[in-house]
């Protein structure tokens, strides 16, 4: 075999390896996110679930809801989903002219996944319970920071709310007493519940506050940055 043929076979061999690696990358890394929707508890709102159906961990997942005009709103951020894990969020107030809502999940180096979910049979009414979170986005390392969850009950009856804090233990010291609390919010009144956190590592991370009232969950996520 002359040198020209050897070079040709070598080039073809390299091209085949590159092509096979590209296909493997597409098969293994680019796919894996799944979206589903179902009625929320007591048929109130729509519970949106994003799942990692791949064999590898997927990081920095964002889930958006799109309206008929193409504008979008982010409804969930998930720093990490391991294989088989899922995360859900309740859309308690939905407005749709055609009886469906479009949901899209994205993650770096993964193909975005979109799904239209029918909502015409879902109740549009939700608990009249407003939840807000107050706190600085930037936090100083090794210096205690405070976040305040404000919950207002516009219902006619007193309600019990459970507020749970989720955080990455890599960035914060564990404070068990602040992770979950139960409070009674009287009709027509508001409460302010403080959560104190102690950063222990520099970087950006996401903390989440889950407020549950009568099996309805309202989740608020905040991206924070810990600095010197």
C-alpha positions as CSV (number, residue, x, y, z in Angstrom):
1,X,0.0,0.0,0.0
2,X,1.5,3.3,-1.1
3,X,1.8,6.4,1.2
4,X,-1.2,8.1,-0.5
5,X,-3.6,5.3,0.4
6,X,-2.2,5.0,3.9
7,X,-2.9,8.7,4.4
8,X,-6.4,8.4,3.0
9,X,-7.3,5.5,5.3
10,X,-5.8,7.4,8.2
11,X,-8.0,10.4,7.5
12,X,-11.1,8.2,7.0
13,X,-10.3,6.5,10.3
14,X,-10.1,9.8,12.2
15,X,-13.3,11.1,10.5
16,X,-15.1,7.9,11.7
17,X,-13.9,8.3,15.2
18,X,-14.9,12.0,15.3
19,X,-18.3,11.1,13.9
20,X,-18.9,8.3,16.4
21,X,-17.9,10.6,19.3
22,X,-20.3,13.2,18.0
23,X,-23.2,10.7,17.9
24,X,-22.3,9.4,21.3
25,X,-22.3,13.0,22.6
26,X,-25.7,13.6,21.2
27,X,-27.1,10.4,22.5
28,X,-25.7,10.7,26.0
29,X,-25.4,14.4,26.8
30,X,-28.0,16.4,24.8
31,X,-31.1,14.4,25.7
32,X,-32.7,13.6,29.0
33,X,-35.1,16.3,30.1
34,X,-38.8,15.4,30.3
35,X,-41.8,17.7,31.1
36,X,-45.2,16.6,32.3
37,X,-48.3,18.3,33.8
38,X,-51.2,17.2,36.0
39,X,-53.9,18.9,38.0
40,X,-52.8,20.2,41.4
41,X,-54.2,19.2,44.7
42,X,-58.0,19.6,44.8
43,X,-57.9,20.2,41.1
44,X,-56.4,23.6,41.7
45,X,-53.9,24.9,39.2
46,X,-51.4,22.7,37.2
47,X,-48.5,20.9,38.7
48,X,-45.5,21.0,36.3
49,X,-42.8,18.4,36.7
50,X,-39.4,18.3,35.1
51,X,-37.5,15.0,35.2
52,X,-34.0,13.9,34.4
53,X,-34.7,10.7,32.3
54,X,-31.0,10.3,31.3
55,X,-28.2,8.3,32.8
56,X,-26.1,11.4,33.8
57,X,-26.6,14.4,36.1
58,X,-28.0,17.6,34.5
59,X,-27.2,20.9,36.0
60,X,-28.6,24.5,35.8
61,X,-32.0,23.6,34.6
62,X,-34.5,26.4,33.9
63,X,-38.2,26.0,33.2
64,X,-40.3,28.6,31.4
65,X,-43.9,29.1,30.7
66,X,-44.8,30.8,27.3
67,X,-47.9,32.7,26.4
68,X,-49.5,32.8,23.0
69,X,-47.5,35.9,22.1
70,X,-44.2,34.2,22.6
71,X,-43.2,36.0,25.8
72,X,-41.9,33.8,28.5
73,X,-41.6,33.7,32.3
74,X,-39.3,31.6,34.3
75,X,-41.2,29.4,36.8
76,X,-38.4,27.2,38.2
77,X,-34.6,26.9,38.5
78,X,-33.0,23.6,39.4
79,X,-29.3,23.6,40.2
80,X,-28.9,19.8,39.8
81,X,-31.0,16.8,38.9
82,X,-29.5,13.4,39.3
83,X,-30.6,10.5,37.0
84,X,-34.3,9.6,37.7
85,X,-34.9,12.7,39.9
86,X,-37.7,15.2,39.3
87,X,-38.8,18.5,40.6
88,X,-42.2,20.1,40.4
89,X,-43.9,23.5,40.8
90,X,-47.5,24.5,41.0
91,X,-48.9,27.1,38.6
92,X,-51.8,28.3,40.7
93,X,-52.9,31.1,38.4
94,X,-53.2,30.3,34.7
95,X,-54.6,32.3,31.9
96,X,-55.0,30.8,28.5
97,X,-57.2,31.8,25.5
98,X,-57.0,28.3,23.9
99,X,-57.1,26.0,26.9
100,X,-53.4,25.1,26.9
101,X,-50.1,26.3,28.2
102,X,-46.6,25.9,26.7
103,X,-43.8,24.8,29.0
104,X,-40.1,24.7,28.0
105,X,-37.1,23.3,30.0
106,X,-33.5,24.2,29.2
107,X,-30.1,23.2,30.4
108,X,-26.6,24.1,29.1
109,X,-25.3,21.6,26.5
110,X,-28.7,19.9,26.3
111,X,-31.5,20.2,23.8
112,X,-34.4,22.3,25.0
113,X,-37.6,20.4,25.6
114,X,-41.1,21.9,25.0
115,X,-44.5,20.6,25.7
116,X,-48.1,22.0,25.4
117,X,-50.2,21.0,28.4
118,X,-54.0,21.2,28.3
119,X,-55.6,23.1,31.2
120,X,-59.2,23.5,30.2
121,X,-60.3,20.9,32.8
122,X,-58.2,22.5,35.5
123,X,-59.7,24.9,38.0
124,X,-58.5,28.4,37.5
125,X,-59.3,29.3,41.1
126,X,-56.5,29.1,43.7
127,X,-56.1,29.9,47.4
128,X,-56.1,33.7,48.0
129,X,-52.7,33.4,49.7
130,X,-49.9,35.8,48.6
131,X,-46.3,34.9,49.3
132,X,-43.2,37.1,48.9
133,X,-39.6,36.7,49.9
134,X,-37.4,39.7,50.9
135,X,-33.6,39.6,51.2
136,X,-30.4,40.8,49.6
137,X,-29.1,38.9,46.5
138,X,-25.5,39.4,47.6
139,X,-24.4,37.9,50.9
140,X,-21.0,38.2,52.7
141,X,-19.2,35.0,53.5
142,X,-19.1,34.0,57.2
143,X,-21.7,36.8,58.0
144,X,-25.2,35.9,58.9
145,X,-27.9,37.0,56.4
146,X,-31.6,37.2,56.9
147,X,-34.5,36.4,54.5
148,X,-38.1,37.2,55.3
149,X,-41.1,35.3,53.9
150,X,-44.2,37.4,53.9
151,X,-47.5,35.5,53.6
152,X,-50.9,37.2,53.5
153,X,-54.1,35.3,53.9
154,X,-57.0,36.7,51.9
155,X,-59.3,33.8,52.6
156,X,-62.3,33.9,55.0
157,X,-60.8,31.3,57.3
158,X,-57.5,31.1,59.3
159,X,-55.0,28.9,57.5
160,X,-51.9,26.9,58.7
161,X,-48.9,27.4,56.5
162,X,-45.7,25.4,56.5
163,X,-42.6,27.2,55.2
164,X,-39.6,25.1,54.2
165,X,-36.2,26.4,53.2
166,X,-34.0,24.6,50.7
167,X,-30.3,25.3,50.2
168,X,-27.1,23.8,49.1
169,X,-25.1,22.7,52.1
170,X,-21.9,23.4,50.1
171,X,-22.6,27.1,50.5
172,X,-24.4,27.4,53.9
173,X,-23.9,26.1,57.4
174,X,-26.7,23.8,58.5
175,X,-29.3,25.5,60.7
176,X,-31.9,22.8,61.4
177,X,-34.2,25.1,63.4
178,X,-34.6,27.4,60.4
179,X,-35.3,24.8,57.7
180,X,-39.0,24.4,58.2
181,X,-41.6,26.2,60.3
182,X,-45.4,26.1,60.8
183,X,-47.3,29.3,61.3
184,X,-51.0,30.2,61.5
185,X,-52.0,33.1,59.2
186,X,-55.3,34.6,60.3
187,X,-58.0,35.6,57.8
188,X,-57.2,39.0,56.3
189,X,-53.8,39.2,58.0
190,X,-50.1,38.8,57.1
191,X,-47.2,37.2,58.8
192,X,-43.5,37.7,58.4
193,X,-41.2,34.7,59.0
194,X,-37.5,35.2,59.2
195,X,-34.9,32.7,58.1
196,X,-31.3,33.3,59.1
197,X,-28.5,31.8,57.0
198,X,-24.8,31.6,57.5
199,X,-22.8,31.5,54.2
200,X,-19.6,29.4,54.3
201,X,-18.3,29.4,50.7
202,X,-18.0,31.9,47.9
203,X,-20.0,31.6,44.7
204,X,-23.5,31.7,43.2
205,X,-26.2,29.4,44.3
206,X,-30.0,29.1,44.5
207,X,-32.1,29.0,47.7
208,X,-35.8,28.2,47.7
209,X,-38.7,28.8,50.0
210,X,-41.7,26.4,49.8
211,X,-44.9,27.6,51.4
212,X,-47.6,24.9,51.7
213,X,-51.2,25.7,52.5
214,X,-53.8,22.9,52.3
215,X,-51.6,20.8,50.1
216,X,-51.0,23.7,47.7
217,X,-47.4,24.6,47.3
218,X,-46.1,28.1,46.3
219,X,-42.3,27.9,45.6
220,X,-40.1,31.0,45.4
221,X,-36.5,30.6,44.3
222,X,-33.8,33.3,44.7
223,X,-30.4,33.2,43.1
224,X,-27.8,34.6,45.5
225,X,-24.1,35.4,45.4
226,X,-21.7,35.0,48.3
227,X,-18.8,37.4,48.3
228,X,-15.9,38.3,50.5
